[in-house]
Amino acid sequence: MLVLTRRSEEAIKLGDDITITVIEVRGNQVRLGIEAPTGIRVYRKELYEKIKSENIISSGLSVNEFTKIKKVLK
């Protein structure tokens, strides 16, 4: 894991197309602005995990079966 220190209005670049900017730091909360191409989906981690688990459930596969398929497709 890369750990960086940024102040308000400072940014981080991910490749050429994604910029994450610290908008505001208030107490223990940080507001981030994320600029990414329209084809890139940006989710909060907890929402992403929920979508992922719902997709597995709706496919009718067990988690083990899904993991095996994922390994084969890599």
HELIX and SHEET records of a PDB file:
HELIX    1   1 LYS A   45  SER A   59  1                                  15    
HELIX    2   2 VAL A   63  LEU A   73  1                                  11    
SHEET    1   A 3 ALA A  11  LEU A  14  0                                        
SHEET    2   A 3 ILE A  18  ARG A  26 -1                                        
SHEET    3   A 3 GLN A  29  GLU A  35 -1                                        
END                                                                             
